[in-house]
Amino acid sequence: MGRREDIEELHEFRIEFRRIGSDFPSIRHFTCVSAEAAREMFLFVCRKEEVEAEIVSMEVWNRWETPAELVENDAELVS
């Protein structure tokens, strides 16, 4: 086992998205080390479920604290 300092901190990301052709938003949560990893996980799930979707917003989310911290609307992360 490595030392505790070697373990990357996990964050819960809340991704709000819309399926292409739908007006209704949906939400998914992913627990990972970065916003880029959360985006990659979201895209993987979309491919696996054969769903075309666009990300509306992405937040670092903590169910015990409010408000959630919005991830920058970086064109590469939120698209």
C-alpha positions as CSV (number, residue, x, y, z in Angstrom):
1,M,0.0,0.0,0.0
2,G,1.2,3.5,-0.8
3,R,1.1,6.4,1.5
4,R,-2.1,8.4,1.9
5,E,-0.6,11.4,0.1
6,D,-0.3,9.4,-3.1
7,I,-4.1,8.9,-3.4
8,E,-5.8,11.4,-5.6
9,E,-8.9,13.2,-4.2
10,L,-12.2,12.1,-5.7
11,H,-14.9,14.6,-6.5
12,E,-18.6,14.1,-7.4
13,F,-19.5,15.8,-10.7
14,R,-23.1,16.7,-11.5
15,I,-23.7,16.8,-15.3
16,E,-26.9,18.3,-16.7
17,F,-27.5,17.4,-20.3
18,R,-30.1,17.3,-23.0
19,R,-30.7,14.5,-25.4
20,I,-30.6,15.7,-29.0
21,G,-34.2,16.5,-30.0
22,S,-35.5,16.8,-26.5
23,D,-36.4,20.0,-24.5
24,F,-36.1,18.3,-21.1
25,P,-32.8,18.2,-19.2
26,S,-31.5,15.2,-17.5
27,I,-28.8,14.8,-14.7
28,R,-26.1,12.2,-14.2
29,H,-23.5,12.0,-11.4
30,F,-19.9,10.7,-11.8
31,T,-17.3,10.3,-9.1
32,C,-13.8,10.8,-10.4
33,V,-10.6,12.9,-10.0
34,S,-11.1,15.6,-12.6
35,A,-13.7,17.4,-14.7
36,E,-12.1,15.9,-17.8
37,A,-12.4,12.4,-16.4
38,A,-16.1,13.1,-15.6
39,R,-16.7,14.3,-19.2
40,E,-15.0,11.2,-20.6
41,M,-17.1,8.9,-18.4
42,F,-20.3,10.8,-19.6
43,L,-19.3,10.4,-23.2
44,F,-18.6,6.7,-22.7
45,V,-22.0,6.1,-21.2
46,C,-23.6,8.0,-24.1
47,R,-21.8,5.8,-26.6
48,K,-22.7,2.6,-24.7
49,E,-26.4,3.6,-24.5
50,E,-26.4,4.9,-28.0
51,V,-27.6,8.3,-26.9
52,E,-26.8,11.6,-28.6
53,A,-26.6,14.3,-25.9
54,E,-25.1,17.7,-25.3
55,I,-23.8,18.9,-21.9
56,V,-25.6,21.9,-20.5
57,S,-23.6,22.3,-17.4
58,M,-21.1,20.5,-15.2
59,E,-20.6,21.2,-11.4
60,V,-18.5,19.8,-8.6
61,W,-21.3,18.6,-6.4
62,N,-21.4,17.9,-2.7
63,R,-24.8,16.7,-1.5
64,W,-24.1,18.1,2.0
65,E,-23.2,21.6,0.9
66,T,-24.9,24.2,-1.2
67,P,-24.4,25.6,-3.7
68,A,-22.5,23.4,-6.1
69,E,-19.3,24.8,-7.7
70,L,-19.8,25.3,-11.4
71,V,-17.0,23.9,-13.6
72,E,-15.8,26.6,-16.0
73,N,-17.7,26.5,-19.2
74,D,-14.7,25.4,-21.1
75,A,-15.6,24.6,-24.7
76,E,-13.7,21.3,-24.5
77,L,-15.4,20.2,-21.2
78,V,-18.9,21.4,-21.8
79,S,-19.9,20.6,-25.3
